């Protein structure tokens, strides 16, 4: 019984992802969505924007009057919840701290403002950076 208890304990520990893994997975998902938004903006010839509000992320498109409206009817760019406990630590656009609910815009010309998005989960931190050509990188912090 002791051996079975130890094995079950080891298996349950390995099945529960740690904060760093959860945060990295969430950042990788966002980075892939950013790449898709960049590509969609270039292909469609229309700006696409992204914002984070609390624990929800949302993509935006401009309507016929030039006003930003939430993207709807598109499974890829639908509203999403961040993983449990993941929070926005900071968003910088063009090296300036972005205001709350400010949108990260993906341009149809392919040239975008460089940005850094910092996410946190307890003591773990990860950054997604994007340069003006749309190249993305992830960096973990302890």
GUBALO-580590 format. One record per residue: residue in three letters; z, x, y of N, C-alpha, C in turn. Coordinates in nm, 3 decimals, padded with zeros to 5 digits. Layout:
GUBALO-580590
+------+---------+---------+---------+---------+---------+---------+---------+---------+---------+
! nupa !     n_w !     n_u !     n_v !    ca_w !    ca_u !    ca_v !     c_w !     c_u !     c_v !
+------+---------+---------+---------+---------+---------+---------+---------+---------+---------+
!  ALA !       Z !       X !       Y !       Z !       X !       Y !       Z !       X !       Y !
...
+------+---------+---------+---------+---------+---------+---------+---------+---------+---------+
end
This chain:
GUBALO-580590
+------+---------+---------+---------+---------+---------+---------+---------+---------+---------+
! nupa !     n_w !     n_u !     n_v !    ca_w !    ca_u !    ca_v !     c_w !     c_u !     c_v !
+------+---------+---------+---------+---------+---------+---------+---------+---------+---------+
!  UNK !  00.000 !  00.082 ! -00.120 !  00.000 !  00.000 !  00.000 !  00.000 !  00.086 !  00.126 !
!  UNK !  00.072 !  00.198 !  00.123 !  00.077 !  00.286 !  00.239 ! -00.062 !  00.344 !  00.267 !
!  UNK ! -00.131 !  00.384 !  00.160 ! -00.266 !  00.441 !  00.175 ! -00.361 !  00.336 !  00.231 !
!  UNK ! -00.353 !  00.215 !  00.181 ! -00.439 !  00.108 !  00.233 ! -00.407 !  00.082 !  00.380 !
!  UNK ! -00.280 !  00.082 !  00.417 ! -00.240 !  00.062 !  00.556 ! -00.295 !  00.171 !  00.647 !
!  UNK ! -00.291 !  00.295 !  00.602 ! -00.343 !  00.407 !  00.680 ! -00.495 !  00.394 !  00.697 !
!  UNK ! -00.565 !  00.359 !  00.591 ! -00.711 !  00.343 !  00.598 ! -00.748 !  00.230 !  00.693 !
!  UNK ! -00.680 !  00.116 !  00.682 ! -00.708 !  00.003 !  00.770 ! -00.681 !  00.042 !  00.916 !
!  UNK ! -00.573 !  00.115 !  00.940 ! -00.542 !  00.161 !  01.075 ! -00.648 !  00.254 !  01.130 !
!  UNK ! -00.698 !  00.345 !  01.047 ! -00.802 !  00.438 !  01.092 ! -00.933 !  00.364 !  01.121 !
!  UNK ! -00.968 !  00.269 !  01.037 ! -01.091 !  00.192 !  01.058 ! -01.081 !  00.110 !  01.185 !
!  UNK ! -00.968 !  00.046 !  01.209 ! -00.954 ! -00.037 !  01.330 ! -00.958 !  00.048 !  01.456 !
!  UNK ! -00.903 !  00.168 !  01.452 ! -00.908 !  00.258 !  01.568 ! -01.052 !  00.298 !  01.596 !
!  UNK ! -01.129 !  00.327 !  01.494 ! -01.269 !  00.368 !  01.512 ! -01.358 !  00.252 !  01.557 !
!  UNK ! -01.323 !  00.129 !  01.524 ! -01.404 !  00.015 !  01.562 ! -01.380 ! -00.029 !  01.706 !
!  UNK ! -01.267 !  00.008 !  01.763 ! -01.235 ! -00.030 !  01.901 ! -01.288 !  00.078 !  01.995 !
!  UNK ! -01.387 !  00.045 !  02.077 ! -01.441 !  00.147 !  02.167 ! -01.341 !  00.185 !  02.276 !
!  UNK ! -01.339 !  00.312 !  02.312 ! -01.251 !  00.356 !  02.419 ! -01.313 !  00.325 !  02.556 !
!  UNK ! -01.235 !  00.342 !  02.662 ! -01.280 !  00.309 !  02.797 ! -01.406 !  00.386 !  02.835 !
!  UNK ! -01.409 !  00.512 !  02.801 ! -01.524 !  00.596 !  02.837 ! -01.652 !  00.544 !  02.773 !
!  UNK ! -01.643 !  00.503 !  02.647 ! -01.761 !  00.452 !  02.575 ! -01.806 !  00.318 !  02.634 !
!  UNK ! -01.711 !  00.229 !  02.663 ! -01.745 !  00.099 !  02.723 ! -01.813 !  00.120 !  02.857 !
!  UNK ! -01.756 !  00.207 !  02.940 ! -01.809 !  00.233 !  03.073 ! -01.947 !  00.297 !  03.066 !
!  UNK ! -01.965 !  00.393 !  02.977 ! -02.095 !  00.459 !  02.962 ! -02.201 !  00.361 !  02.915 !
!  UNK ! -02.167 !  00.275 !  02.822 ! -02.261 !  00.174 !  02.774 ! -02.302 !  00.079 !  02.887 !
!  UNK ! -02.204 !  00.037 !  02.968 ! -02.234 ! -00.053 !  03.080 ! -02.324 !  00.016 !  03.182 !
!  UNK ! -02.297 !  00.143 !  03.211 ! -02.379 !  00.218 !  03.306 ! -02.521 !  00.238 !  03.252 !
!  UNK ! -02.534 !  00.262 !  03.123 ! -02.668 !  00.278 !  03.064 ! -02.747 !  00.148 !  03.074 !
!  UNK ! -02.681 !  00.034 !  03.050 ! -02.748 ! -00.095 !  03.064 ! -02.797 ! -00.116 !  03.206 !
!  UNK ! -02.711 ! -00.088 !  03.304 ! -02.750 ! -00.104 !  03.443 ! -02.865 ! -00.011 !  03.481 !
!  UNK ! -02.859 !  00.113 !  03.433 ! -02.966 !  00.209 !  03.464 ! -03.099 !  00.160 !  03.408 !
!  UNK ! -03.099 !  00.106 !  03.288 ! -03.222 !  00.051 !  03.231 ! -03.273 ! -00.068 !  03.312 !
!  UNK ! -03.183 ! -00.153 !  03.356 ! -03.223 ! -00.267 !  03.441 ! -03.280 ! -00.219 !  03.573 !
!  UNK ! -03.220 ! -00.114 !  03.631 ! -03.272 ! -00.058 !  03.756 ! -03.414 ! -00.003 !  03.736 !
!  UNK ! -03.437 !  00.064 !  03.624 ! -03.572 !  00.114 !  03.596 ! -03.671 ! -00.001 !  03.584 !
!  UNK ! -03.630 ! -00.107 !  03.517 ! -03.717 ! -00.224 !  03.502 ! -03.744 ! -00.290 !  03.638 !
!  UNK ! -03.641 ! -00.299 !  03.722 ! -03.657 ! -00.358 !  03.855 ! -03.752 ! -00.273 !  03.940 !
!  UNK ! -03.736 ! -00.142 !  03.933 ! -03.826 ! -00.053 !  04.007 ! -03.970 ! -00.074 !  03.962 !
!  UNK ! -03.992 ! -00.076 !  03.831 ! -04.126 ! -00.096 !  03.776 ! -04.182 ! -00.233 !  03.813 !
!  UNK ! -04.099 ! -00.336 !  03.805 ! -04.143 ! -00.472 !  03.839 ! -04.183 ! -00.481 !  03.986 !
!  UNK ! -04.105 ! -00.416 !  04.074 ! -04.138 ! -00.417 !  04.217 ! -04.274 ! -00.351 !  04.241 !
!  UNK ! -04.299 ! -00.241 !  04.173 ! -04.427 ! -00.171 !  04.189 ! -04.542 ! -00.257 !  04.137 !
!  UNK ! -04.525 ! -00.314 !  04.019 ! -04.632 ! -00.393 !  03.955 ! -04.659 ! -00.522 !  04.034 !
!  UNK ! -04.552 ! -00.590 !  04.076 ! -04.569 ! -00.719 !  04.145 ! -04.604 ! -00.702 !  04.293 !
!  UNK ! -04.575 ! -00.586 !  04.349 ! -04.599 ! -00.565 !  04.491 ! -04.497 ! -00.633 !  04.580 !
!  UNK ! -04.381 ! -00.672 !  04.521 ! -04.276 ! -00.741 !  04.596 ! -04.142 ! -00.673 !  04.573 !
!  UNK ! -04.063 ! -00.669 !  04.679 ! -03.931 ! -00.609 !  04.668 ! -03.842 ! -00.687 !  04.572 !
!  UNK ! -03.757 ! -00.613 !  04.502 ! -03.653 ! -00.670 !  04.418 ! -03.523 ! -00.602 !  04.461 !
!  UNK ! -03.417 ! -00.678 !  04.467 ! -03.288 ! -00.622 !  04.507 ! -03.183 ! -00.651 !  04.400 !
!  UNK ! -03.078 ! -00.573 !  04.402 ! -02.965 ! -00.590 !  04.310 ! -02.837 ! -00.588 !  04.390 !
!  UNK ! -02.741 ! -00.669 !  04.349 ! -02.609 ! -00.667 !  04.413 ! -02.502 ! -00.689 !  04.308 !
!  UNK ! -02.382 ! -00.652 !  04.347 ! -02.266 ! -00.675 !  04.261 ! -02.163 ! -00.750 !  04.343 !
!  UNK ! -02.109 ! -00.854 !  04.285 ! -02.008 ! -00.937 !  04.351 ! -01.895 ! -00.958 !  04.252 !
!  UNK ! -01.786 ! -00.887 !  04.273 ! -01.674 ! -00.894 !  04.179 ! -01.715 ! -00.833 !  04.047 !
!  UNK ! -01.713 ! -00.914 !  03.941 ! -01.753 ! -00.863 !  03.810 ! -01.890 ! -00.915 !  03.767 !
!  UNK ! -01.968 ! -00.967 !  03.863 ! -02.101 ! -01.019 !  03.834 ! -02.207 ! -00.936 !  03.906 !
!  UNK ! -02.318 ! -00.914 !  03.836 ! -02.432 ! -00.847 !  03.897 ! -02.547 ! -00.946 !  03.904 !
!  UNK ! -02.632 ! -00.928 !  04.005 ! -02.739 ! -01.025 !  04.026 ! -02.860 ! -00.954 !  04.086 !
!  UNK ! -02.977 ! -00.996 !  04.043 ! -03.101 ! -00.949 !  04.104 ! -03.151 ! -01.057 !  04.199 !
!  UNK ! -03.224 ! -01.012 !  04.301 ! -03.273 ! -01.100 !  04.406 ! -03.422 ! -01.078 !  04.426 !
!  UNK ! -03.490 ! -01.182 !  04.468 ! -03.631 ! -01.174 !  04.507 ! -03.647 ! -01.248 !  04.640 !
!  UNK ! -03.749 ! -01.211 !  04.715 ! -03.774 ! -01.281 !  04.842 ! -03.859 ! -01.405 !  04.816 !
!  UNK ! -03.822 ! -01.514 !  04.884 ! -03.901 ! -01.637 !  04.871 ! -04.017 ! -01.633 !  04.970 !
!  UNK ! -04.090 ! -01.743 !  04.979 ! -04.208 ! -01.749 !  05.066 ! -04.174 ! -01.732 !  05.214 !
!  UNK ! -04.050 ! -01.761 !  05.253 ! -04.007 ! -01.745 !  05.392 ! -03.948 ! -01.607 !  05.418 !
!  UNK ! -03.945 ! -01.521 !  05.317 ! -03.890 ! -01.387 !  05.333 ! -03.739 ! -01.377 !  05.319 !
!  UNK ! -03.676 ! -01.485 !  05.269 ! -03.531 ! -01.484 !  05.247 ! -03.501 ! -01.443 !  05.104 !
!  UNK ! -03.394 ! -01.366 !  05.087 ! -03.352 ! -01.325 !  04.953 ! -03.294 ! -01.445 !  04.878 !
!  UNK ! -03.340 ! -01.467 !  04.758 ! -03.287 ! -01.571 !  04.672 ! -03.256 ! -01.511 !  04.535 !
!  UNK ! -03.152 ! -01.560 !  04.469 ! -03.120 ! -01.506 !  04.336 ! -03.238 ! -01.524 !  04.241 !
!  UNK ! -03.263 ! -01.423 !  04.163 ! -03.371 ! -01.430 !  04.064 ! -03.334 ! -01.534 !  03.959 !
!  UNK ! -03.424 ! -01.624 !  03.931 ! -03.396 ! -01.728 !  03.832 ! -03.517 ! -01.745 !  03.741 !
!  UNK ! -03.492 ! -01.797 !  03.624 ! -03.601 ! -01.822 !  03.530 ! -03.652 ! -01.695 !  03.463 !
!  UNK ! -03.580 ! -01.586 !  03.478 ! -03.622 ! -01.458 !  03.421 ! -03.505 ! -01.402 !  03.341 !
!  UNK ! -03.518 ! -01.394 !  03.213 ! -03.410 ! -01.348 !  03.127 ! -03.368 ! -01.204 !  03.159 !
!  UNK ! -03.463 ! -01.119 !  03.193 ! -03.432 ! -00.979 !  03.220 ! -03.348 ! -00.963 !  03.347 !
!  UNK ! -03.384 ! -01.035 !  03.452 ! -03.317 ! -01.019 !  03.581 ! -03.220 ! -01.132 !  03.611 !
!  UNK ! -03.160 ! -01.188 !  03.509 ! -03.062 ! -01.296 !  03.524 ! -02.928 ! -01.239 !  03.572 !
!  UNK ! -02.840 ! -01.327 !  03.618 ! -02.705 ! -01.288 !  03.655 ! -02.632 ! -01.242 !  03.530 !
!  UNK ! -02.553 ! -01.136 !  03.543 ! -02.479 ! -01.081 !  03.429 ! -02.335 ! -01.051 !  03.469 !
!  UNK ! -02.248 ! -01.056 !  03.370 ! -02.109 ! -01.014 !  03.389 ! -02.098 ! -00.868 !  03.347 !
!  UNK ! -02.019 ! -00.792 !  03.422 ! -01.987 ! -00.657 !  03.379 ! -01.895 ! -00.665 !  03.258 !
!  UNK ! -01.891 ! -00.560 !  03.180 ! -01.800 ! -00.555 !  03.065 ! -01.657 ! -00.574 !  03.114 !
!  UNK ! -01.573 ! -00.626 !  03.030 ! -01.436 ! -00.657 !  03.065 ! -01.364 ! -00.535 !  03.124 !
!  UNK ! -01.310 ! -00.552 !  03.243 ! -01.234 ! -00.446 !  03.308 ! -01.315 ! -00.349 !  03.392 !
!  UNK ! -01.448 ! -00.350 !  03.380 ! -01.532 ! -00.258 !  03.457 ! -01.541 ! -00.309 !  03.601 !
!  UNK ! -01.519 ! -00.219 !  03.695 ! -01.520 ! -00.254 !  03.837 ! -01.607 ! -00.157 !  03.916 !
!  UNK ! -01.661 ! -00.206 !  04.026 ! -01.734 ! -00.121 !  04.119 ! -01.632 ! -00.037 !  04.195 !
!  UNK ! -01.645 !  00.095 !  04.188 ! -01.558 !  00.184 !  04.265 ! -01.621 !  00.207 !  04.402 !
!  UNK ! -01.754 !  00.231 !  04.404 ! -01.822 !  00.254 !  04.531 ! -01.973 !  00.248 !  04.510 !
!  UNK ! -02.041 !  00.202 !  04.613 ! -02.187 !  00.206 !  04.617 ! -02.227 !  00.275 !  04.746 !
!  UNK ! -02.303 !  00.382 !  04.734 ! -02.357 !  00.451 !  04.850 ! -02.508 !  00.439 !  04.847 !
!  UNK ! -02.565 !  00.401 !  04.959 ! -02.710 !  00.392 !  04.973 ! -02.749 !  00.486 !  05.086 !
!  UNK ! -02.835 !  00.581 !  05.055 ! -02.878 !  00.682 !  05.152 ! -02.757 !  00.758 !  05.207 !
!  UNK ! -02.663 !  00.792 !  05.117 ! -02.542 !  00.869 !  05.148 ! -02.444 !  00.798 !  05.241 !
!  UNK ! -02.458 !  00.666 !  05.257 ! -02.367 !  00.587 !  05.340 ! -02.303 !  00.480 !  05.252 !
!  UNK ! -02.171 !  00.469 !  05.263 ! -02.101 !  00.368 !  05.183 ! -02.153 !  00.230 !  05.218 !
!  UNK ! -02.195 !  00.157 !  05.116 ! -02.251 !  00.023 !  05.136 ! -02.139 ! -00.078 !  05.159 !
!  UNK ! -02.168 ! -00.175 !  05.241 ! -02.074 ! -00.285 !  05.265 ! -02.070 ! -00.375 !  05.142 !
!  UNK ! -01.965 ! -00.455 !  05.133 ! -01.953 ! -00.549 !  05.021 ! -02.076 ! -00.640 !  05.019 !
!  UNK ! -02.127 ! -00.664 !  04.901 ! -02.242 ! -00.752 !  04.877 ! -02.373 ! -00.700 !  04.936 !
!  UNK ! -02.377 ! -00.573 !  04.981 ! -02.503 ! -00.517 !  05.027 ! -02.595 ! -00.498 !  04.907 !
!  UNK ! -02.723 ! -00.518 !  04.928 ! -02.819 ! -00.512 !  04.818 ! -02.885 ! -00.375 !  04.806 !
!  UNK ! -02.904 ! -00.334 !  04.683 ! -02.980 ! -00.215 !  04.652 ! -03.124 ! -00.261 !  04.632 !
!  UNK ! -03.216 ! -00.212 !  04.715 ! -03.353 ! -00.265 !  04.716 ! -03.449 ! -00.169 !  04.646 !
!  UNK ! -03.532 ! -00.226 !  04.560 ! -03.638 ! -00.152 !  04.491 ! -03.770 ! -00.190 !  04.557 !
!  UNK ! -03.836 ! -00.091 !  04.613 ! -03.955 ! -00.112 !  04.694 ! -04.083 ! -00.114 !  04.611 !
!  UNK ! -04.180 ! -00.196 !  04.650 ! -04.308 ! -00.199 !  04.577 ! -04.388 ! -00.070 !  04.595 !
!  UNK ! -04.357 !  00.008 !  04.697 ! -04.426 !  00.135 !  04.717 ! -04.375 !  00.245 !  04.627 !
!  UNK ! -04.264 !  00.220 !  04.557 ! -04.209 !  00.320 !  04.466 ! -04.112 !  00.416 !  04.533 !
!  UNK ! -04.109 !  00.418 !  04.666 ! -04.015 !  00.504 !  04.739 ! -03.891 !  00.420 !  04.770 !
!  UNK ! -03.776 !  00.464 !  04.721 ! -03.653 !  00.389 !  04.740 ! -03.549 !  00.475 !  04.810 !
!  UNK ! -03.449 !  00.410 !  04.866 ! -03.338 !  00.483 !  04.925 ! -03.257 !  00.546 !  04.810 !
!  UNK ! -03.219 !  00.672 !  04.822 ! -03.134 !  00.731 !  04.720 ! -02.999 !  00.658 !  04.719 !
!  UNK ! -02.939 !  00.648 !  04.601 ! -02.812 !  00.576 !  04.592 ! -02.722 !  00.642 !  04.488 !
!  UNK ! -02.594 !  00.607 !  04.497 ! -02.496 !  00.643 !  04.394 ! -02.406 !  00.523 !  04.372 !
!  UNK ! -02.399 !  00.480 !  04.250 ! -02.316 !  00.366 !  04.211 ! -02.205 !  00.419 !  04.121 !
!  UNK ! -02.080 !  00.405 !  04.164 ! -01.965 !  00.451 !  04.086 ! -01.896 !  00.332 !  04.024 !
!  UNK ! -01.880 !  00.336 !  03.892 ! -01.809 !  00.231 !  03.818 ! -01.683 !  00.290 !  03.758 !
!  UNK ! -01.580 !  00.207 !  03.744 ! -01.456 !  00.254 !  03.686 ! -01.399 !  00.156 !  03.586 !
!  UNK ! -01.328 !  00.212 !  03.490 ! -01.254 !  00.134 !  03.391 ! -01.128 !  00.213 !  03.360 !
!  UNK ! -01.015 !  00.164 !  03.409 ! -00.888 !  00.235 !  03.399 ! -00.904 !  00.375 !  03.457 !
!  UNK ! -00.883 !  00.481 !  03.379 ! -00.893 !  00.618 !  03.433 ! -01.034 !  00.676 !  03.420 !
!  UNK ! -01.125 !  00.607 !  03.354 ! -01.260 !  00.658 !  03.335 ! -01.349 !  00.620 !  03.452 !
!  UNK ! -01.442 !  00.709 !  03.484 ! -01.539 !  00.686 !  03.592 ! -01.676 !  00.731 !  03.546 !
!  UNK ! -01.778 !  00.660 !  03.594 ! -01.916 !  00.700 !  03.568 ! -01.998 !  00.670 !  03.693 !
!  UNK ! -02.095 !  00.755 !  03.721 ! -02.184 !  00.736 !  03.835 ! -02.327 !  00.722 !  03.786 !
!  UNK ! -02.398 !  00.631 !  03.850 ! -02.543 !  00.620 !  03.832 ! -02.602 !  00.665 !  03.965 !
!  UNK ! -02.687 !  00.766 !  03.961 ! -02.752 !  00.810 !  04.084 ! -02.902 !  00.787 !  04.071 !
!  UNK ! -02.961 !  00.755 !  04.183 ! -03.106 !  00.735 !  04.189 ! -03.162 !  00.809 !  04.308 !
!  UNK ! -03.270 !  00.883 !  04.288 ! -03.331 !  00.954 !  04.401 ! -03.438 !  00.866 !  04.464 !
!  UNK ! -03.503 !  00.917 !  04.568 ! -03.601 !  00.835 !  04.640 ! -03.727 !  00.808 !  04.559 !
!  UNK ! -03.748 !  00.879 !  04.450 ! -03.863 !  00.854 !  04.362 ! -03.826 !  00.761 !  04.246 !
!  UNK ! -03.700 !  00.720 !  04.239 ! -03.658 !  00.627 !  04.134 ! -03.603 !  00.693 !  04.009 !
!  UNK ! -03.589 !  00.825 !  04.009 ! -03.533 !  00.894 !  03.893 ! -03.383 !  00.868 !  03.888 !
!  UNK ! -03.333 !  00.826 !  03.772 ! -03.193 !  00.790 !  03.755 ! -03.120 !  00.893 !  03.669 !
!  UNK ! -02.991 !  00.909 !  03.696 ! -02.906 !  00.999 !  03.616 ! -02.768 !  00.938 !  03.605 !
!  UNK ! -02.700 !  00.965 !  03.493 ! -02.563 !  00.920 !  03.470 ! -02.473 !  01.041 !  03.462 !
!  UNK ! -02.351 !  01.027 !  03.516 ! -02.253 !  01.134 !  03.508 ! -02.117 !  01.073 !  03.483 !
!  UNK ! -02.048 !  01.122 !  03.380 ! -01.912 !  01.075 !  03.348 ! -01.809 !  01.165 !  03.415 !
!  UNK ! -01.700 !  01.104 !  03.460 ! -01.587 !  01.176 !  03.518 ! -01.462 !  01.141 !  03.438 !
!  UNK ! -01.370 !  01.229 !  03.431 ! -01.242 !  01.202 !  03.364 ! -01.136 !  01.176 !  03.466 !
+------+---------+---------+---------+---------+---------+---------+---------+---------+---------+
end
